[in-house]
Amino acid sequence: RPLFQSLQALAEDNASFFQRSGTESGRRFAAAFASLREHGRRLEPALRHFARLYHRFDLDEATPGNGYRSLVQTARCCLAHAVHKS
């Protein structure tokens, strides 16, 4: 949850900042940050759902690995990168 909260706050701040610039590139950046914010809102419930279920699909108790777990971890890495770049 904190990662998504950070993404939402940063995307909102950046969208507002670039919207005020009044330039074409500013409007494009504002639209990109608004899109990032919206994608984050929609992605959070899906990742939360997968995170509750992925332990069921591990190979065994000693091998915590499956596609769902990898998907969640990859998405978290991408989110952390987006927060860092924002």
Summary of the structure (lengths in Angstrom):
residues: 86
radius of gyration: 16.3
end to end distance: 17.1
largest distance: 55.8
contacts: 224
relative contact order: 0.15
helix: 85%
strand: 2%
